[in-house]
Amino acid sequence: MYMIYIAATIGVLLAILYATLILLSHKPRPPTSNESFYKTNDATNASYDLPPRICSTSPKRVPKVEISVVIPCYNETKRLDKMMSEATEFLKQHYPKNYEIIIVDDGSSDGTAEYAIKLANKYSLEPHTLKVVQLSKNRGKGGAVTHGLLHTQGKYALFADADGATRFSDVVGLIEYLDSHPKEPAIAIGSRAHMVNTDAVVKRSLIRNFLMYGLHTLVFVFGIRRIHDTQCGFKMFNIDSVQRIFPHMHTERWIFDVEVLLLGQMQGMAMKEIAVNWQEIDGSKIDLARDSIEMAIDLVVTRLAYLSGIYRLDECGRIGKKSQ
């Protein structure tokens, strides 16, 4: 009888845990109709159709450019110029007329979209080289990155933070790694792990470093053990890995990087950390206390949701609906 009570208690606890996971699991909203359009720096101020959304079940897309760069933005008029300056200088020199930049304005209120188009003119970009997509409502960095990457046309697609904290020319190392895996999905991960003992990290506040190491510990416990820096906003994918990862993304907030790597790891993708140069830039949107708690919760929920089968490789439930 005693064992029956124990088994019943365990069963109830597991049921509560499963119900809690379902309650806390992420359900990304479908894009609205106006999020399928972009504007560029032409004289018409017209809206143009984005390329069709990449789906996991679609035939492999034939690239139309070599490099796509996706930059998620939320109120970035004070920081975007540095990023655009470095990116356009590098891309014009190494991939002339063979690249695209997609700015995903994640519900900004400071005119980021209009400012990005002014920067396209400032750096003499031909129309449609820069595409500005405005999300109807703030989704979070992960949602903005995912939306942008699912509409890219590049052989390789990079997402990079708008603050320009990572030196853009370091993308060379990421491209070299992807070039070495031409026939399989692969991920090149910009990494600051080599900077742990440098002034850039040591001079951070005690609480910021404490939270950073706490997150690293959680990430290790929940299964990402080969990657030391999961959160650097400088990651590059070949077209195969974009198609196999981003249609399935659930997480739209800060911890989305971990889900990206989990999906890559679950599917046996080649991935490697590549050292990059990085500096702290003022103006971070992270609220240390609130967002650190949310990141920890999201990390636990995401990992357990995959382990329990709540999350699957089914485009967040859309594949099942398509077949009905």
C-alpha positions in Angstrom: 0.0 0.0 0.0 2.9 2.4 0.9 4.4 1.9 -2.6 1.0 2.6 -4.2 0.9 6.0 -2.4 4.5 6.8 -3.5 3.7 5.9 -7.1 0.5 8.0 -7.0 2.3 11.0 -5.6 5.0 10.7 -8.2 2.3 10.5 -10.9 0.5 13.6 -9.6 3.8 15.5 -9.4 4.7 14.6 -13.0 1.3 15.5 -14.2 1.6 18.9 -12.5 5.0 19.4 -14.0 3.8 18.5 -17.5 0.8 20.9 -17.1 3.1 23.6 -15.9 5.4 23.1 -18.9 2.4 23.4 -21.3 1.3 26.5 -19.5 4.7 28.1 -19.7 5.7 26.9 -23.2 6.0 29.4 -25.9 3.6 29.8 -28.8 5.0 32.2 -31.3 2.4 34.2 -33.1 2.0 33.9 -36.9 3.3 36.9 -38.8 0.7 39.5 -39.7 0.0 40.4 -43.3 2.1 43.7 -43.2 5.1 41.8 -41.8 5.5 40.1 -45.2 6.6 43.4 -46.8 9.7 45.6 -46.7 10.7 49.1 -47.6 14.0 50.2 -49.1 15.8 53.4 -50.0 14.1 54.1 -53.3 12.2 57.3 -54.1 8.7 55.7 -54.0 8.4 54.8 -50.3 6.6 51.7 -51.6 6.3 48.4 -49.8 7.6 45.3 -51.5 7.0 41.6 -51.0 9.5 39.7 -49.0 10.7 36.4 -50.5 8.5 33.5 -49.5 9.0 32.2 -45.9 11.4 29.3 -45.7 9.7 26.1 -44.6 11.3 22.9 -43.4 9.3 20.9 -45.9 10.0 23.1 -48.9 12.6 22.2 -51.5 16.0 23.6 -50.7 16.0 27.3 -51.7 18.5 28.3 -54.4 20.5 31.3 -53.0 20.3 34.6 -54.9 23.1 36.3 -53.0 26.2 35.1 -51.1 25.6 36.7 -47.8 22.4 37.8 -45.9 22.8 39.8 -42.8 19.8 40.1 -40.4 19.9 42.8 -37.8 17.2 42.8 -35.1 16.4 46.4 -33.9 14.5 47.9 -31.1 14.9 51.6 -30.7 18.4 51.6 -32.2 18.8 55.1 -33.7 21.7 55.8 -31.4 23.7 52.6 -32.1 22.9 51.4 -35.6 25.2 53.6 -37.5 28.4 51.9 -36.2 27.1 48.5 -37.2 26.0 49.7 -40.7 29.3 51.5 -41.3 31.4 48.4 -40.6 29.0 46.0 -42.3 28.6 47.9 -45.5 32.4 48.6 -45.8 33.2 44.9 -45.5 30.4 43.6 -47.7 31.1 46.2 -50.5 34.7 45.2 -50.5 34.3 41.4 -50.4 30.8 40.7 -51.8 30.0 43.6 -54.1 26.3 43.4 -55.3 26.1 40.0 -53.8 24.7 40.6 -50.4 21.5 41.8 -48.6 20.9 43.4 -45.2 17.6 42.9 -43.5 16.7 45.2 -40.7 13.9 43.8 -38.6 12.4 46.7 -36.6 10.8 45.0 -33.6 8.1 47.6 -32.7 10.5 50.6 -32.2 9.1 53.9 -31.2 12.1 56.1 -32.1 12.0 56.0 -35.9 14.5 53.1 -36.3 13.0 52.0 -39.6 13.2 55.4 -41.2 16.7 55.9 -39.8 17.9 52.7 -41.3 16.7 53.8 -44.7 18.6 57.1 -44.2 21.7 55.1 -43.4 21.3 53.1 -46.7 21.4 56.4 -48.5 24.4 57.6 -46.4 26.4 54.5 -47.4 25.2 54.6 -51.1 23.4 51.2 -51.0 21.5 50.3 -54.2 17.7 50.0 -53.6 16.7 46.5 -52.3 20.2 45.8 -50.9 18.8 47.0 -47.6 15.3 45.8 -46.6 13.5 47.2 -43.6 10.8 45.0 -42.1 8.6 46.5 -39.4 6.9 44.1 -37.0 3.4 45.1 -36.0 4.2 44.6 -32.3 7.3 43.9 -30.3 8.1 40.2 -30.3 11.5 40.0 -28.7 15.0 39.6 -30.2 14.4 35.9 -30.9 11.2 36.6 -32.8 12.8 39.4 -34.8 15.8 37.2 -35.7 13.7 34.3 -36.7 11.4 36.4 -38.9 14.3 37.9 -40.7 16.2 34.7 -41.3 13.1 32.9 -42.6 13.0 35.5 -45.4 16.7 35.5 -46.4 18.0 34.6 -49.8 21.7 34.1 -49.0 23.9 31.1 -49.3 25.0 32.1 -45.8 22.9 34.1 -43.3 24.4 36.0 -40.3 22.4 37.6 -37.5 24.3 40.4 -35.8 23.4 42.7 -33.0 22.6 46.3 -34.0 25.0 47.8 -31.5 28.1 46.7 -33.5 29.8 45.3 -30.4 31.3 42.5 -32.4 33.9 43.6 -35.1 32.1 42.8 -38.4 35.2 41.8 -40.3 35.5 38.8 -37.9 32.7 37.2 -40.0 35.6 35.9 -42.2 36.3 33.2 -39.6 32.6 32.2 -39.6 32.5 32.0 -43.4 35.7 29.9 -43.5 34.1 27.3 -41.2 30.9 27.1 -43.2 32.9 26.8 -46.4 34.5 23.7 -44.9 31.1 22.1 -44.6 29.6 22.6 -48.1 27.3 19.5 -48.1 25.7 19.5 -44.7 23.9 22.0 -42.4 26.4 23.9 -40.2 26.5 26.7 -37.7 29.4 29.1 -37.0 29.1 30.7 -33.6 30.8 33.9 -32.8 32.3 33.5 -29.3 33.7 35.8 -26.6 34.8 32.8 -24.4 38.5 33.7 -25.0 37.8 37.1 -23.4 36.8 35.8 -20.0 39.9 37.2 -18.3 40.2 40.4 -20.3 39.2 43.9 -19.2 36.0 43.7 -21.3 34.6 41.1 -18.9 36.6 41.6 -15.7 35.5 45.3 -15.5 31.8 44.4 -15.7 29.8 44.8 -12.5 29.9 41.9 -10.0 26.2 41.2 -10.4 26.5 41.1 -14.2 29.3 38.6 -14.1 27.5 36.6 -11.4 24.4 36.3 -13.6 26.5 35.5 -16.7 28.2 32.5 -14.9 24.9 31.4 -13.5 23.4 31.3 -17.0 26.4 29.4 -18.3 26.0 26.8 -15.5 22.3 26.3 -16.3 23.1 26.0 -20.1 25.7 23.3 -19.3 23.3 21.4 -17.0 20.5 21.4 -19.6 22.6 20.0 -22.4 24.7 22.6 -24.3 28.2 21.5 -23.2 30.4 22.0 -26.2 29.6 25.7 -26.6 31.0 28.0 -24.0 29.4 31.3 -25.2 25.8 30.7 -26.3 24.7 34.3 -26.1 27.0 36.2 -28.5 24.8 38.0 -31.0 27.0 37.0 -34.0 26.0 33.6 -35.5 26.1 32.4 -39.1 24.2 29.6 -40.8 24.3 28.0 -44.2 21.1 27.7 -46.1 20.5 24.1 -44.9 20.7 24.9 -41.2 18.4 27.9 -41.6 15.8 25.6 -43.2 16.2 22.9 -40.5 16.2 25.2 -37.5 14.3 28.4 -37.8 10.9 27.1 -38.9 10.8 25.2 -35.6 11.7 28.1 -33.3 9.4 28.6 -30.3 11.4 31.1 -28.1 11.2 34.7 -29.0 13.0 36.3 -26.1 16.6 36.5 -25.0 17.3 32.8 -24.5 16.4 32.0 -28.1 20.1 31.4 -28.9 20.0 28.3 -26.7 17.1 26.9 -28.6 18.9 27.5 -31.9 21.8 25.5 -30.6 19.6 22.8 -29.1 17.9 22.3 -32.5 21.2 22.1 -34.2 22.5 19.6 -31.7 19.4 17.5 -31.8 19.8 17.2 -35.6 23.5 16.4 -35.5 24.6 19.6 -37.2 28.2 20.6 -37.5 28.8 23.6 -35.2 31.9 25.4 -33.9 32.7 28.5 -31.8 34.8 31.0 -33.6 36.7 33.7 -31.6 35.5 37.2 -32.3 36.6 40.7 -31.1 33.9 42.2 -28.9 33.5 45.4 -26.8 30.8 46.5 -24.4 28.5 49.1 -26.0 26.2 51.4 -23.9 22.5 51.2 -24.4 21.7 47.5 -23.7 18.0 46.7 -23.6 18.5 44.0 -21.0 17.1 44.6 -17.5 19.5 42.5 -15.5 17.2 41.4 -12.7 14.0 40.8 -14.6 15.5 39.4 -17.8 17.9 37.1 -16.0 15.0 35.5 -14.2 13.0 35.2 -17.4 16.0 33.7 -19.2 16.5 31.1 -16.5 12.8 30.2 -16.6 12.7 30.1 -20.5 15.9 27.9 -20.5 14.4 25.3 -18.2 11.0 25.3 -20.0 12.6 25.1 -23.4 14.8 22.1 -22.5 12.2 20.2 -20.6 9.6 20.9 -23.4 11.8 19.2 -25.9 12.6 16.3 -23.6 8.9 15.7 -22.8 7.8 16.0 -26.5 5.8 19.3 -26.0 8.2 20.9 -28.6 8.8 18.9 -31.7 10.3 19.4 -35.2 6.9 20.3 -36.6 7.2 24.0 -37.2 5.6 24.7 -33.9 2.6 22.6 -34.8 2.1 24.0 -38.2 3.1 20.9 -40.2 0.2 18.9 -38.6 -2.3 21.6 -39.4 -1.1 21.8 -43.1 -1.7 18.0 -43.5 -5.3 18.1 -42.1 
